[in-house]
Amino acid sequence: MVEQPTDYLKWSTESLIDRVTHLERQLKEQTAKYNILSSPATPGSSSPLRPKNSRVNRDFDPSKYSTRLIALKIAYLGQRYNGFEHHSNNTTPLPTIEEELWKALNRARLLLPTDNASTKAGEVNWEGCQYSKCGRTDKGVSAFGQVIGIRVRSSRPLPRLSADKAISEISSTGNVQVGNDNVQLVQIYDGLPNSPPSSTSSTENSFQGSTSFHPVDDEIPYIQVLNRLLPPDIRVLAWCPSPPPDFSARFSCKERRYRYFFTQPAFTPTNGAAGLTGGLSSSGQGSRQRREGWLDIDAMREGAKKFMGLHDFRNFCKVDASKQIENFERRIFHSDIGEVDPMTGPVGYVGLPGFQEFEPSVATNVHATRAASNGLTKTPKVYYFALHGSAFLWHQVRHMVAILFLIGQGLEPPSLIDELLDVKKSPKKPMYEMADDAPLILWDCVFPDATSNGRDDALDWVYAGDTSGKENGVVVKGNGKFGMGGVVDDIWKIWRQRKVDEILAGMLLDVVIGQGDGCRAATQADDEPRRSSKPPKPSQKVFDGGNAARLLGRYVPVLQKPRMESVEVINARYATRKSLGSKESLQDE
């Protein structure tokens, strides 16, 4: 951006003299610094010459920069992290997502330190940054649409006072002392649309050179800057330049969407009669026994539909007594079981026009050809539990998924969900295990228009690779999606590494199954005489979303399991313990 020259014709003689004196002093200081650095080192000198290619760590002066409130949309794979939220004075075996974000933002000098936000090395302190987060994912949980709000450094130049207000105070040394008006002006640019500001206020009219700044085209490329500093499994996908002035990623979000992925079969089936379970199919298969590992998707879908609406989910969560929550009602907008289409599923974009091997006129979709010639599925399918709601309790999604898996295995009927949602009949939660953390993803966070009743996201996101918004469509600072260092290239490396692991492990399974007599083990088990007249009682395999089924011995139905104490008792005991601790601390003092 070309800066307009200062019109010195309107300056007074006294102001011009002060200006020249100030510039002469600056010139002398810069000349002295240059002479010190360029002079050869003397025999007794303790400071050797600085290499020409070394970088000088200059002092960072926050007063020279303006700031703005933005929103960032972040994706991360959570297996290497101890959850999203960082807790002070709590050392975790793995880093948190917030720690990595904090380090990247500070290394990029995007956070301007304040007097009350001083931190020690290794600490995380968001004070003074207007920081807010939408969701607090647990250890191992991933997110593709996590959103944070934060005040960051901006490229917008600090406005200059006009000639009649430029010199507010002249010191004895001839330096011009400017007041704090620029701090007040920074707030004016929050929440602007993606167009240069048009000002009519008296405060803005007293400044020059600020109306030519474009909020997107001329801004810091936040996506590229942060992605160069973040770990490869944490990526910034988009940023919003114009959130509402009162934006909070937590309270402005009105809908959170989760997905929990699982395979069909859920774990490897056992061949022969030994692999048949007592659970019967409930959907179109008559009274045929199911083979272990396979889930009844229709029964799971029937159970998922029961979650929709406003319900009390105290039997589908872990009670956090420190929060003293009394209202466990949450509204579910959408709950269903979906199938990942291999045509559009993981890395399905390579089959789209523009990514195929040949031009669209001669391209052949291999997947479509195979599907048309053979309707049988020879490889495991991938399904997901899709859940949309206004807000969620602690571990609520994983508890809901655990019950659906029991229904899918035929161990519980779909009506179990009705029993658990009826808190009058079931005021105490049965002690059952929640589902594994790894397949769970915070899929998206929705921020609708506060003035309407709609549920569509109203934030104006600028995604990686979006054009700058100029008329010619030329990308200035909106790139960073494709090519070396782009988001797609970075994520492709992670996907390919894990895809190769999947292929090798899958091929090894096929090799092992194909060696020898594949049915030999099951046949011998059926033909061998038993030492006891009583048939053996096999241990029940229960799938919880992990990489293998758990052996639980004899299965106990959920409603027959031991019950936890009621929410009221748990909260009361915690409150009593905290109050007694406070009294003891007062007595010690």
Secondary structure, DSSP 4 states (H G I P E B T S, - for coil): -PPPPP-GGGS-HHHHHHHHHHHHHHHHHHHHHHHHHHSPPPTT-SSPPPPTTPPP-PPP-GGG-EEEEEEEEEEE-GGGSS-S---TT---SS--HHHHHHHHHHHTT-SPP-TT----TT----TTTT-EES----TT-EEEEEEEEEEEEE-SPPPEEPHHHH-SEE-TTSPEEP-SHHHHHHGGGTT--SS-----SHHHHTEES-TT--TTTTS--HHHHHHHHS-TTEEEEEEES---TT--TTTS--EEEEEEEEEESSS----SGGGEEEEEP-SSSTTPEEETT---HHHHHHHHHTT-EEEE-GGGS---GGGT----EEEEEEEEEEE--TTTSTTGGGGSTTTSSS-TTT---HHHHHHHH--S--S-EEEEEEEEES---TTHHHHHHHHHHHHHTTSS-THHHHHHH-TTT--S-B--PPPPSTTEEEEEEE---TTSS--S-----EETT---S-TT---SS---SSSTTSHHHHHHHHHHHHHHHHHHHHHHHHHHHHSS-TTHHHHHHHHSPPSSSSPP-PPPEE--SSSSPEE-SS---GGGS-BPPPHHHHHHHHHHHHHHHHHHHHHH-
